[in-house]
Amino acid sequence: MKLALKRPVQILIIGAGGTGGYVIPHLYRIAYASDRKCRIIIADGDIVEDKNLVRQSFSALDVGENKATVMAERYSEVFGIETEYVPDFIEDEEQLYNLLNYEYPCYTSKPKPLPILIGAVDNNRSRVMCHEVFKKMDNIIYIDSGNAESGGQVVCGVKKNGKVMSKPVASVYPDILKDIEKFPSELSCAERSVSAPQSIAANLFASTAISTMLYYLLIKGELKTTRVAFSANKLLMKSIA
């Protein structure tokens, strides 16, 4: 996958918690260092809670605030990168499609910005939504991270001029499409309090893989590895495609 060094990009990251919260500061640094116009959108409907301080990239001062808002305001100001935040869960295909395709007035030159979707979600219902939008797009890079307590994978799907150059996560792991779950907003308070087991080490490994892919895309203009598997407890990360 090659990306012209001057091609503007529009990056939407869904999820600013366990993995997303560690990706975001690296994303801003990479965007700042790149020689291209970048716009960043952060979306998450969750609120920072005391329990998040153990594993996620927040401080006690953030408790009670929206995660997307905290991250966007913190890093856009530091790096001076135009940012939009959506303090809601993205659970509608049309909304996601429109966010990826919105033509901002600041982009007056051609070519159009390339949409990059980063899925830092913890449920397959959201992955199915992202997969359906991927199918509708002519040009898109879709990076998805999935992990359990200590291991997981990161998959980068690429579509160029309507042709799939690299399969997205739900094509690599089709069982995702069969997994019927609720969206985050549909969960009861009791259900939301019982989250999938993850460790900070697994989140850091996942965020490192995503950030490295972004580095090679945005800084070097070429990504040779589109699938990575990792095991935090074995200190192992390897390319699988």
LUMDO-452867 format. One record per residue (C-alpha): residue in three letters; z, x, y; residue number from 1. Coordinates in Angstrom, 3 decimals. Each point is the difference from the previous one (the first is absolute). Example, Ala and Ser with C-alpha at 12.3 -4.5 7.8 and 13.67 -1.06 7.14 Angstrom:
+--------+----------+----------+----------+-----+
! residu !        w !        u !        v ! num !
+--------+----------+----------+----------+-----+
!    ala !    7.800 !   12.300 !   -4.500 !   1 !
!    ser !   -0.660 !    1.370 !    3.440 !   2 !
+--------+----------+----------+----------+-----+
//
This chain:
+--------+----------+----------+----------+-----+
! residu !        w !        u !        v ! num !
+--------+----------+----------+----------+-----+
!    met !    0.000 !    0.000 !    0.000 !   1 !
!    lys !   -1.116 !    1.482 !    3.324 !   2 !
!    leu !    0.978 !   -1.271 !    3.436 !   3 !
!    ala !   -1.777 !    1.235 !    3.116 !   4 !
!    leu !    2.464 !    1.933 !    2.143 !   5 !
!    lys !   -0.775 !   -2.020 !    3.131 !   6 !
!    arg !    0.060 !   -3.411 !   -1.705 !   7 !
!    pro !    2.695 !   -2.207 !    1.590 !   8 !
!    val !    2.429 !   -1.685 !   -2.370 !   9 !
!    gln !    2.154 !   -3.086 !    0.085 !  10 !
!    ile !    2.999 !    0.414 !   -2.303 !  11 !
!    leu !    2.049 !   -2.961 !   -1.195 !  12 !
!    ile !    3.131 !    0.735 !   -2.005 !  13 !
!    ile !    1.681 !   -2.921 !   -1.736 !  14 !
!    gly !    3.646 !    0.754 !   -0.697 !  15 !
!    ala !    2.317 !    2.155 !    2.113 !  16 !
!    gly !    2.895 !    0.287 !   -2.421 !  17 !
!    gly !    0.561 !    2.216 !   -3.048 !  18 !
!    thr !   -3.329 !    1.825 !   -0.171 !  19 !
!    gly !   -1.664 !   -1.176 !    3.218 !  20 !
!    gly !    2.910 !    1.171 !    2.126 !  21 !
!    tyr !   -0.566 !    3.580 !   -1.191 !  22 !
!    val !   -3.789 !   -0.188 !    0.284 !  23 !
!    ile !    0.008 !   -1.214 !    3.606 !  24 !
!    pro !    1.319 !    3.142 !    1.787 !  25 !
!    his !   -2.462 !    2.165 !   -1.963 !  26 !
!    leu !   -2.784 !   -2.467 !    0.784 !  27 !
!    tyr !    0.640 !    0.376 !    3.728 !  28 !
!    arg !    0.125 !    3.791 !   -0.189 !  29 !
!    ile !   -3.254 !    0.124 !   -1.948 !  30 !
!    ala !   -1.691 !   -2.459 !    2.345 !  31 !
!    tyr !    1.217 !    2.007 !    2.999 !  32 !
!    ala !   -1.369 !    3.225 !   -1.484 !  33 !
!    ser !   -3.352 !   -1.490 !   -0.960 !  34 !
!    asp !   -3.076 !    0.244 !    2.189 !  35 !
!    arg !   -0.729 !   -3.706 !   -0.129 !  36 !
!    lys !    0.999 !   -3.246 !    1.697 !  37 !
!    cys !    2.749 !   -1.683 !   -2.007 !  38 !
!    arg !    1.640 !   -3.362 !    0.343 !  39 !
!    ile !    3.012 !   -0.883 !   -2.155 !  40 !
!    ile !    1.302 !   -3.412 !   -1.003 !  41 !
!    ile !    3.350 !   -0.353 !   -1.799 !  42 !
!    ala !    0.875 !   -3.264 !   -1.734 !  43 !
!    asp !    3.298 !   -1.017 !   -1.594 !  44 !
!    gly !    2.020 !   -3.178 !    0.271 !  45 !
!    asp !    3.221 !    1.545 !   -1.262 !  46 !
!    ile !    3.149 !    0.726 !    2.006 !  47 !
!    val !    1.960 !    3.245 !   -0.233 !  48 !
!    glu !    3.248 !   -0.542 !   -1.926 !  49 !
!    asp !    2.964 !    2.269 !   -0.686 !  50 !
!    lys !   -1.131 !    0.440 !   -3.607 !  51 !
!    asn !   -3.311 !    1.472 !    1.219 !  52 !
!    leu !    1.719 !    2.967 !    1.631 !  53 !
!    val !    0.640 !    1.603 !   -3.401 !  54 !
!    arg !   -3.672 !    0.249 !   -1.011 !  55 !
!    gln !   -2.247 !   -0.815 !    2.946 !  56 !
!    ser !   -0.861 !    1.813 !    3.222 !  57 !
!    phe !    2.264 !   -1.938 !    2.362 !  58 !
!    ser !    3.266 !    0.610 !    1.836 !  59 !
!    ala !    3.009 !   -2.177 !    0.665 !  60 !
!    leu !   -1.397 !   -0.773 !    3.466 !  61 !
!    asp !   -2.992 !   -1.728 !   -1.646 !  62 !
!    val !    2.032 !   -2.541 !   -1.993 !  63 !
!    gly !   -1.048 !   -3.542 !    0.881 !  64 !
!    glu !   -3.375 !    1.080 !    1.395 !  65 !
!    asn !   -3.420 !   -0.629 !   -1.513 !  66 !
!    lys !   -1.232 !    2.986 !   -2.033 !  67 !
!    ala !   -3.560 !   -0.016 !    1.359 !  68 !
!    thr !    1.247 !   -0.242 !    3.564 !  69 !
!    val !    2.426 !    2.907 !   -0.435 !  70 !
!    met !   -2.628 !    2.283 !   -1.526 !  71 !
!    ala !   -2.775 !   -0.877 !    2.450 !  72 !
!    glu !    2.143 !    0.432 !    3.102 !  73 !
!    arg !    1.589 !    3.206 !   -1.257 !  74 !
!    tyr !   -3.148 !    1.934 !   -0.912 !  75 !
!    ser !   -2.658 !   -1.416 !    2.316 !  76 !
!    glu !    2.082 !    1.118 !    2.966 !  77 !
!    val !    0.572 !    3.472 !   -1.420 !  78 !
!    phe !   -3.658 !    0.658 !   -0.846 !  79 !
!    gly !   -1.708 !   -2.153 !    2.621 !  80 !
!    ile !   -2.166 !   -1.823 !   -2.533 !  81 !
!    glu !   -1.041 !   -3.574 !    0.647 !  82 !
!    thr !    1.895 !   -2.219 !   -2.410 !  83 !
!    glu !    0.343 !   -3.640 !   -0.844 !  84 !
!    tyr !    2.757 !   -1.404 !   -2.166 !  85 !
!    val !    0.128 !   -3.256 !   -1.913 !  86 !
!    pro !    3.649 !   -1.017 !   -0.577 !  87 !
!    asp !   -0.983 !   -2.306 !   -2.850 !  88 !
!    phe !   -0.959 !    0.251 !   -3.649 !  89 !
!    ile !   -3.789 !    0.044 !   -0.405 !  90 !
!    glu !   -0.562 !   -2.595 !   -2.715 !  91 !
!    asp !   -3.317 !   -1.566 !    0.973 !  92 !
!    glu !   -3.395 !    1.465 !   -0.909 !  93 !
!    glu !   -1.642 !   -1.203 !    3.190 !  94 !
!    gln !    2.708 !    1.538 !    2.167 !  95 !
!    leu !   -0.283 !    3.320 !   -1.827 !  96 !
!    tyr !   -3.797 !   -0.027 !    0.234 !  97 !
!    asn !    0.120 !   -0.754 !    3.714 !  98 !
!    leu !    2.513 !    2.771 !    0.693 !  99 !
!    leu !   -2.243 !    2.509 !   -1.750 ! 100 !
!    asn !   -3.141 !   -1.170 !    1.776 ! 101 !
!    tyr !    1.228 !   -0.748 !    3.511 ! 102 !
!    glu !   -2.120 !    1.821 !    2.580 ! 103 !
!    tyr !    2.330 !    1.367 !    2.647 ! 104 !
!    pro !   -1.422 !    0.462 !    3.524 ! 105 !
!    cys !    1.044 !    3.658 !   -0.056 ! 106 !
!    tyr !   -2.715 !    0.685 !   -2.571 ! 107 !
!    thr !   -3.120 !   -0.098 !    2.152 ! 108 !
!    ser !   -2.124 !    2.480 !   -1.923 ! 109 !
!    lys !   -1.684 !   -0.035 !   -3.377 ! 110 !
!    pro !    0.621 !    0.205 !   -2.867 ! 111 !
!    lys !    2.638 !   -2.661 !   -0.437 ! 112 !
!    pro !    3.458 !    1.187 !   -1.054 ! 113 !
!    leu !    0.405 !    0.365 !   -3.749 ! 114 !
!    pro !    2.821 !   -2.243 !   -1.288 ! 115 !
!    ile !    2.664 !    1.783 !   -2.041 ! 116 !
!    leu !    2.501 !   -2.238 !   -1.784 ! 117 !
!    ile !    3.237 !    1.514 !   -1.301 ! 118 !
!    gly !    1.900 !   -2.214 !   -2.403 ! 119 !
!    ala !    3.657 !    1.026 !   -0.134 ! 120 !
!    val !    1.058 !   -3.269 !   -1.625 ! 121 !
!    asp !    2.296 !   -0.682 !   -2.925 ! 122 !
!    asn !   -1.687 !   -3.062 !   -1.523 ! 123 !
!    asn !   -3.293 !   -0.651 !   -1.778 ! 124 !
!    arg !   -0.636 !   -3.263 !    1.856 ! 125 !
!    ser !   -0.631 !    2.044 !    3.139 ! 126 !
!    arg !   -2.189 !    2.428 !   -1.978 ! 127 !
!    val !   -2.143 !   -2.891 !   -1.218 ! 128 !
!    met !   -0.464 !   -1.089 !    3.619 ! 129 !
!    cys !   -1.009 !    3.533 !    1.003 ! 130 !
!    his !   -2.387 !    0.164 !   -2.962 ! 131 !
!    glu !   -1.742 !   -3.221 !    1.029 ! 132 !
!    val !   -0.436 !    1.267 !    3.553 ! 133 !
!    phe !   -1.308 !    3.335 !   -1.328 ! 134 !
!    lys !   -2.718 !   -1.936 !   -1.854 ! 135 !
!    lys !   -1.046 !   -1.760 !    3.223 ! 136 !
!    met !   -0.277 !    3.167 !    2.077 ! 137 !
!    asp !   -3.154 !    2.112 !    0.270 ! 138 !
!    asn !    1.861 !    3.141 !    1.071 ! 139 !
!    ile !    3.670 !    0.679 !   -0.677 ! 140 !
!    ile !    2.474 !    2.539 !   -1.322 ! 141 !
!    tyr !    2.933 !   -1.617 !   -1.792 ! 142 !
!    ile !    2.922 !    2.198 !   -1.053 ! 143 !
!    asp !    2.654 !   -1.669 !   -2.156 ! 144 !
!    ser !    3.333 !    1.367 !   -1.134 ! 145 !
!    gly !    1.974 !   -1.363 !   -2.924 ! 146 !
!    asn !    3.199 !    1.425 !   -1.401 ! 147 !
!    ala !    3.042 !   -0.855 !   -2.046 ! 148 !
!    glu !    3.324 !    1.833 !   -0.006 ! 149 !
!    ser !   -1.374 !    3.495 !   -0.512 ! 150 !
!    gly !   -3.763 !   -0.076 !   -0.494 ! 151 !
!    gly !   -3.188 !   -1.709 !    1.006 ! 152 !
!    gln !   -3.521 !    0.471 !    1.265 ! 153 !
!    val !   -2.128 !   -0.033 !    3.130 ! 154 !
!    val !   -3.576 !   -1.286 !   -0.170 ! 155 !
!    cys !   -2.647 !    0.296 !    2.710 ! 156 !
!    gly !   -2.802 !   -2.554 !   -0.187 ! 157 !
!    val !   -3.119 !    0.685 !    2.063 ! 158 !
!    lys !   -2.878 !   -2.291 !    0.893 ! 159 !
!    lys !   -3.011 !    1.218 !    1.989 ! 160 !
!    asn !   -2.847 !   -2.227 !    1.145 ! 161 !
!    gly !    0.987 !   -2.631 !   -2.542 ! 162 !
!    lys !    0.149 !    2.444 !   -2.919 ! 163 !
!    val !    3.256 !    0.885 !   -1.758 ! 164 !
!    met !    0.246 !    3.798 !    0.033 ! 165 !
!    ser !    3.520 !    0.077 !   -1.455 ! 166 !
!    lys !    1.759 !   -2.874 !   -1.735 ! 167 !
!    pro !    2.989 !   -1.656 !    1.737 ! 168 !
!    val !    3.343 !   -0.272 !   -1.759 ! 169 !
!    ala !   -0.522 !   -3.459 !   -1.531 ! 170 !
!    ser !   -3.255 !    1.160 !   -1.586 ! 171 !
!    val !    1.719 !    3.067 !   -1.441 ! 172 !
!    tyr !    2.986 !   -2.057 !   -1.207 ! 173 !
!    pro !   -1.427 !   -3.510 !   -0.570 ! 174 !
!    asp !    3.331 !   -1.381 !   -1.235 ! 175 !
!    ile !    0.917 !   -0.179 !    3.689 ! 176 !
!    leu !   -2.371 !   -2.955 !    0.312 ! 177 !
!    lys !    1.822 !   -1.859 !   -2.770 ! 178 !
!    asp !    3.487 !    0.531 !    1.423 ! 179 !
!    ile !    1.051 !   -3.249 !    1.671 ! 180 !
!    glu !    2.699 !    0.728 !    2.550 ! 181 !
!    lys !    1.286 !   -1.431 !    3.227 ! 182 !
!    phe !   -0.780 !    1.389 !    3.410 ! 183 !
!    pro !    3.037 !    1.538 !    1.762 ! 184 !
!    ser !    0.344 !   -3.004 !    2.326 ! 185 !
!    glu !    0.169 !   -2.355 !   -3.008 ! 186 !
!    leu !    3.026 !    1.714 !   -1.512 ! 187 !
!    ser !    3.446 !   -1.505 !    0.349 ! 188 !
!    cys !    2.827 !    2.058 !    1.493 ! 189 !
!    ala !    1.343 !    0.579 !   -3.504 ! 190 !
!    glu !   -3.404 !    1.121 !   -1.300 ! 191 !
!    arg !   -0.554 !    2.334 !    2.916 ! 192 !
!    ser !    3.380 !    1.624 !   -0.525 ! 193 !
!    val !   -1.120 !    1.104 !   -3.462 ! 194 !
!    ser !   -2.724 !    2.534 !    0.743 ! 195 !
!    ala !   -1.993 !    2.107 !   -2.441 ! 196 !
!    pro !    1.880 !    3.211 !   -0.872 ! 197 !
!    gln !   -1.283 !    2.932 !    2.013 ! 198 !
!    ser !    1.455 !    3.317 !    1.029 ! 199 !
!    ile !   -0.429 !    1.850 !    3.246 ! 200 !
!    ala !   -1.582 !    2.806 !   -2.053 ! 201 !
!    ala !   -2.711 !   -2.339 !   -1.319 ! 202 !
!    asn !   -0.655 !   -1.314 !    3.508 ! 203 !
!    leu !   -0.326 !    3.558 !    1.297 ! 204 !
!    phe !   -2.432 !    0.949 !   -2.766 ! 205 !
!    ala !   -2.118 !   -3.093 !    0.679 ! 206 !
!    ser !   -0.006 !    0.608 !    3.748 ! 207 !
!    thr !   -0.957 !    3.642 !   -0.540 ! 208 !
!    ala !   -3.026 !   -1.028 !   -2.090 ! 209 !
!    ile !   -1.121 !   -2.576 !    2.579 ! 210 !
!    ser !    0.525 !    2.378 !    2.931 ! 211 !
!    thr !   -1.925 !    2.769 !   -1.754 ! 212 !
!    met !   -2.931 !   -2.348 !   -0.604 ! 213 !
!    leu !    0.086 !   -0.957 !    3.675 ! 214 !
!    tyr !    0.065 !    3.657 !    1.000 ! 215 !
!    tyr !   -3.146 !    0.799 !   -1.950 ! 216 !
!    leu !   -1.758 !   -3.124 !    1.238 ! 217 !
!    leu !    0.895 !    0.226 !    3.687 ! 218 !
!    ile !    0.288 !    3.766 !    0.528 ! 219 !
!    lys !   -2.366 !    1.497 !   -2.578 ! 220 !
!    gly !   -2.408 !   -2.924 !   -0.279 ! 221 !
!    glu !   -0.165 !    0.130 !   -3.784 ! 222 !
!    leu !    2.165 !   -1.374 !   -2.803 ! 223 !
!    lys !   -0.624 !    1.309 !   -3.518 ! 224 !
!    thr !    2.941 !   -1.630 !   -1.777 ! 225 !
!    thr !    0.300 !   -3.782 !    0.016 ! 226 !
!    arg !    2.682 !   -0.589 !   -2.656 ! 227 !
!    val !    3.344 !    1.734 !   -0.332 ! 228 !
!    ala !    2.845 !   -0.546 !   -2.439 ! 229 !
!    phe !    3.487 !    1.323 !    0.637 ! 230 !
!    ser !    3.419 !    0.333 !   -1.567 ! 231 !
!    ala !    2.817 !    0.732 !    2.407 ! 232 !
!    asn !    2.562 !    0.862 !   -2.668 ! 233 !
!    lys !   -2.403 !    2.580 !   -1.502 ! 234 !
!    leu !   -1.092 !    1.260 !    3.421 ! 235 !
!    leu !   -3.570 !   -0.626 !   -1.109 ! 236 !
!    met !   -3.086 !   -1.264 !    1.819 ! 237 !
!    lys !   -3.490 !    0.192 !   -1.454 ! 238 !
!    ser !   -3.508 !   -1.210 !    0.743 ! 239 !
!    ile !   -1.385 !   -2.482 !   -2.505 ! 240 !
!    ala !   -3.387 !   -0.556 !    1.709 ! 241 !
+--------+----------+----------+----------+-----+
//
